[in-house]
Amino acid sequence: MTNEVVLSPVKDTDMSKNLGTSPVWKSAYHKEEVTDEVRAKFPHWFEYQIKFEGLRPFQLTNFKVLS
């Protein structure tokens, strides 16, 4: 299992219930992919810390509002 930080402009308060099908995945970024230009496209950003089993999201471990 690996722990990954996923950033998204999409807020999903029920992500732990629908982890694999969450709308977050349509606009998901790795931390290093979010440049100033990408960040300026959306007014709000959210950080999801997720455990993965291979390529499959397994567990949401933390959620944080960034802006």
ROMI-205588 format. One record per atom (N, C-alpha, C): x, y negated, z negated; atom name; residue number from 0. Coordinates in steps of 0.1 Angstrom, whole numbers, padded with zeros to 4 digits. Example, Ala and Ser with C-alpha at 12.3 -4.5 7.8 and 13.67 -1.06 7.14 Angstrom:
! ROMI-205588
+-------+-------+-------+-------+-----+
|     u |     v |     w | atome | num |
+-------+-------+-------+-------+-----+
|  0132 |  0057 | -0078 |     N |   0 |
|  0123 |  0045 | -0078 |    CA |   0 |
|  0132 |  0033 | -0078 |     C |   0 |
|  0128 |  0022 | -0071 |     N |   1 |
|  0137 |  0011 | -0071 |    CA |   1 |
|  0129 |  0000 | -0079 |     C |   1 |
+-------+-------+-------+-------+-----+
! end
This chain:
! ROMI-205588
+-------+-------+-------+-------+-----+
|     u |     v |     w | atome | num |
+-------+-------+-------+-------+-----+
|  0008 |  0012 |  0000 |     N |   0 |
|  0000 |  0000 |  0000 |    CA |   0 |
|  0009 | -0012 |  0000 |     C |   0 |
|  0004 | -0023 |  0007 |     N |   1 |
|  0011 | -0035 |  0007 |    CA |   1 |
|  0002 | -0047 |  0003 |     C |   1 |
|  0007 | -0057 | -0003 |     N |   2 |
|  0000 | -0069 | -0006 |    CA |   2 |
|  0002 | -0079 |  0004 |     C |   2 |
| -0008 | -0086 |  0009 |     N |   3 |
| -0007 | -0096 |  0019 |    CA |   3 |
| -0015 | -0108 |  0015 |     C |   3 |
| -0009 | -0120 |  0019 |     N |   4 |
| -0017 | -0133 |  0017 |    CA |   4 |
| -0023 | -0136 |  0031 |     C |   4 |
| -0036 | -0138 |  0031 |     N |   5 |
| -0043 | -0142 |  0043 |    CA |   5 |
| -0049 | -0155 |  0041 |     C |   5 |
| -0047 | -0165 |  0050 |     N |   6 |
| -0052 | -0178 |  0050 |    CA |   6 |
| -0063 | -0179 |  0060 |     C |   6 |
| -0074 | -0186 |  0057 |     N |   7 |
| -0085 | -0188 |  0066 |    CA |   7 |
| -0093 | -0200 |  0063 |     C |   7 |
| -0099 | -0207 |  0073 |     N |   8 |
| -0108 | -0218 |  0071 |    CA |   8 |
| -0122 | -0213 |  0067 |     C |   8 |
| -0124 | -0200 |  0067 |     N |   9 |
| -0137 | -0194 |  0065 |    CA |   9 |
| -0138 | -0190 |  0050 |     C |   9 |
| -0148 | -0194 |  0043 |     N |  10 |
| -0150 | -0190 |  0029 |    CA |  10 |
| -0160 | -0178 |  0029 |     C |  10 |
| -0156 | -0167 |  0023 |     N |  11 |
| -0165 | -0156 |  0022 |    CA |  11 |
| -0166 | -0152 |  0007 |     C |  11 |
| -0176 | -0156 |  0000 |     N |  12 |
| -0177 | -0153 | -0014 |    CA |  12 |
| -0180 | -0138 | -0017 |     C |  12 |
| -0185 | -0131 | -0006 |     N |  13 |
| -0188 | -0117 | -0008 |    CA |  13 |
| -0177 | -0108 | -0001 |     C |  13 |
| -0166 | -0113 |  0001 |     N |  14 |
| -0155 | -0105 |  0008 |    CA |  14 |
| -0152 | -0092 |  0002 |     C |  14 |
| -0153 | -0091 | -0011 |     N |  15 |
| -0149 | -0078 | -0018 |    CA |  15 |
| -0160 | -0068 | -0015 |     C |  15 |
| -0172 | -0072 | -0011 |     N |  16 |
| -0182 | -0062 | -0007 |    CA |  16 |
| -0182 | -0058 |  0008 |     C |  16 |
| -0177 | -0067 |  0016 |     N |  17 |
| -0176 | -0064 |  0031 |    CA |  17 |
| -0162 | -0067 |  0036 |     C |  17 |
| -0153 | -0061 |  0029 |     N |  18 |
| -0138 | -0064 |  0032 |    CA |  18 |
| -0134 | -0062 |  0047 |     C |  18 |
| -0139 | -0051 |  0052 |     N |  19 |
| -0135 | -0047 |  0066 |    CA |  19 |
| -0142 | -0055 |  0077 |     C |  19 |
| -0154 | -0060 |  0074 |     N |  20 |
| -0162 | -0067 |  0084 |    CA |  20 |
| -0164 | -0082 |  0081 |     C |  20 |
| -0157 | -0087 |  0072 |     N |  21 |
| -0158 | -0101 |  0068 |    CA |  21 |
| -0156 | -0111 |  0079 |     C |  21 |
| -0163 | -0122 |  0080 |     N |  22 |
| -0161 | -0132 |  0090 |    CA |  22 |
| -0147 | -0139 |  0089 |     C |  22 |
| -0141 | -0137 |  0078 |     N |  23 |
| -0127 | -0143 |  0076 |    CA |  23 |
| -0118 | -0138 |  0086 |     C |  23 |
| -0119 | -0126 |  0091 |     N |  24 |
| -0109 | -0120 |  0100 |    CA |  24 |
| -0110 | -0126 |  0114 |     C |  24 |
| -0120 | -0133 |  0117 |     N |  25 |
| -0121 | -0140 |  0130 |    CA |  25 |
| -0112 | -0152 |  0131 |     C |  25 |
| -0109 | -0158 |  0119 |     N |  26 |
| -0100 | -0169 |  0118 |    CA |  26 |
| -0090 | -0167 |  0107 |     C |  26 |
| -0083 | -0156 |  0107 |     N |  27 |
| -0073 | -0153 |  0097 |    CA |  27 |
| -0059 | -0155 |  0102 |     C |  27 |
| -0051 | -0160 |  0093 |     N |  28 |
| -0037 | -0164 |  0096 |    CA |  28 |
| -0027 | -0158 |  0085 |     C |  28 |
| -0015 | -0155 |  0089 |     N |  29 |
| -0005 | -0152 |  0079 |    CA |  29 |
|  0000 | -0166 |  0074 |     C |  29 |
|  0005 | -0167 |  0062 |     N |  30 |
|  0010 | -0179 |  0057 |    CA |  30 |
|  0020 | -0187 |  0066 |     C |  30 |
|  0029 | -0180 |  0072 |     N |  31 |
|  0039 | -0186 |  0081 |    CA |  31 |
|  0033 | -0191 |  0094 |     C |  31 |
|  0021 | -0186 |  0098 |     N |  32 |
|  0015 | -0191 |  0110 |    CA |  32 |
|  0007 | -0204 |  0109 |     C |  32 |
|  0005 | -0209 |  0097 |     N |  33 |
| -0003 | -0221 |  0095 |    CA |  33 |
|  0007 | -0233 |  0095 |     C |  33 |
|  0008 | -0239 |  0106 |     N |  34 |
|  0016 | -0251 |  0108 |    CA |  34 |
|  0008 | -0263 |  0105 |     C |  34 |
|  0014 | -0274 |  0104 |     N |  35 |
|  0006 | -0287 |  0102 |    CA |  35 |
| -0005 | -0289 |  0112 |     C |  35 |
| -0002 | -0285 |  0125 |     N |  36 |
| -0011 | -0287 |  0136 |    CA |  36 |
| -0023 | -0277 |  0134 |     C |  36 |
| -0021 | -0265 |  0130 |     N |  37 |
| -0032 | -0256 |  0128 |    CA |  37 |
| -0040 | -0260 |  0115 |     C |  37 |
| -0033 | -0264 |  0105 |     N |  38 |
| -0040 | -0268 |  0093 |    CA |  38 |
| -0049 | -0280 |  0095 |     C |  38 |
| -0045 | -0289 |  0104 |     N |  39 |
| -0053 | -0301 |  0107 |    CA |  39 |
| -0066 | -0298 |  0114 |     C |  39 |
| -0067 | -0287 |  0120 |     N |  40 |
| -0079 | -0283 |  0128 |    CA |  40 |
| -0091 | -0281 |  0119 |     C |  40 |
| -0089 | -0277 |  0107 |     N |  41 |
| -0100 | -0274 |  0098 |    CA |  41 |
| -0099 | -0282 |  0085 |     C |  41 |
| -0110 | -0287 |  0079 |     N |  42 |
| -0109 | -0295 |  0067 |    CA |  42 |
| -0107 | -0287 |  0054 |     C |  42 |
| -0110 | -0274 |  0054 |     N |  43 |
| -0109 | -0266 |  0042 |    CA |  43 |
| -0101 | -0253 |  0045 |     C |  43 |
| -0093 | -0248 |  0036 |     N |  44 |
| -0086 | -0236 |  0037 |    CA |  44 |
| -0087 | -0228 |  0025 |     C |  44 |
| -0087 | -0214 |  0027 |     N |  45 |
| -0089 | -0205 |  0015 |    CA |  45 |
| -0078 | -0194 |  0016 |     C |  45 |
| -0073 | -0190 |  0005 |     N |  46 |
| -0063 | -0180 |  0004 |    CA |  46 |
| -0069 | -0167 | -0002 |     C |  46 |
| -0067 | -0156 |  0005 |     N |  47 |
| -0072 | -0143 |  0001 |    CA |  47 |
| -0059 | -0134 | -0001 |     C |  47 |
| -0058 | -0128 | -0012 |     N |  48 |
| -0047 | -0119 | -0015 |    CA |  48 |
| -0054 | -0105 | -0014 |     C |  48 |
| -0048 | -0097 | -0005 |     N |  49 |
| -0055 | -0085 | -0001 |    CA |  49 |
| -0045 | -0073 | -0001 |     C |  49 |
| -0049 | -0062 | -0007 |     N |  50 |
| -0041 | -0050 | -0006 |    CA |  50 |
| -0045 | -0042 |  0007 |     C |  50 |
| -0035 | -0038 |  0014 |     N |  51 |
| -0037 | -0030 |  0026 |    CA |  51 |
| -0032 | -0016 |  0025 |     C |  51 |
| -0039 | -0007 |  0030 |     N |  52 |
| -0035 |  0007 |  0031 |    CA |  52 |
| -0033 |  0009 |  0046 |     C |  52 |
| -0020 |  0008 |  0050 |     N |  53 |
| -0017 |  0008 |  0065 |    CA |  53 |
| -0023 | -0005 |  0071 |     C |  53 |
| -0031 | -0004 |  0081 |     N |  54 |
| -0038 | -0016 |  0087 |    CA |  54 |
| -0051 | -0019 |  0081 |     C |  54 |
| -0056 | -0010 |  0072 |     N |  55 |
| -0070 | -0012 |  0067 |    CA |  55 |
| -0069 | -0020 |  0054 |     C |  55 |
| -0077 | -0031 |  0053 |     N |  56 |
| -0078 | -0038 |  0040 |    CA |  56 |
| -0085 | -0029 |  0030 |     C |  56 |
| -0079 | -0028 |  0018 |     N |  57 |
| -0083 | -0019 |  0008 |    CA |  57 |
| -0090 | -0026 | -0004 |     C |  57 |
| -0084 | -0037 | -0008 |     N |  58 |
| -0089 | -0044 | -0020 |    CA |  58 |
| -0086 | -0059 | -0020 |     C |  58 |
| -0096 | -0067 | -0024 |     N |  59 |
| -0093 | -0082 | -0025 |    CA |  59 |
| -0088 | -0083 | -0040 |     C |  59 |
| -0076 | -0089 | -0041 |     N |  60 |
| -0071 | -0090 | -0055 |    CA |  60 |
| -0071 | -0104 | -0060 |     C |  60 |
| -0072 | -0114 | -0051 |     N |  61 |
| -0073 | -0128 | -0056 |    CA |  61 |
| -0079 | -0137 | -0045 |     C |  61 |
| -0085 | -0148 | -0049 |     N |  62 |
| -0091 | -0158 | -0040 |    CA |  62 |
| -0087 | -0171 | -0045 |     C |  62 |
| -0083 | -0180 | -0037 |     N |  63 |
| -0080 | -0194 | -0041 |    CA |  63 |
| -0084 | -0204 | -0030 |     C |  63 |
| -0090 | -0215 | -0035 |     N |  64 |
| -0093 | -0226 | -0026 |    CA |  64 |
| -0081 | -0235 | -0025 |     C |  64 |
| -0076 | -0238 | -0012 |     N |  65 |
| -0064 | -0246 | -0010 |    CA |  65 |
| -0068 | -0260 | -0007 |     C |  65 |
| -0079 | -0263 | -0001 |     N |  66 |
| -0082 | -0277 |  0002 |    CA |  66 |
| -0097 | -0278 |  0004 |     C |  66 |
+-------+-------+-------+-------+-----+
! end
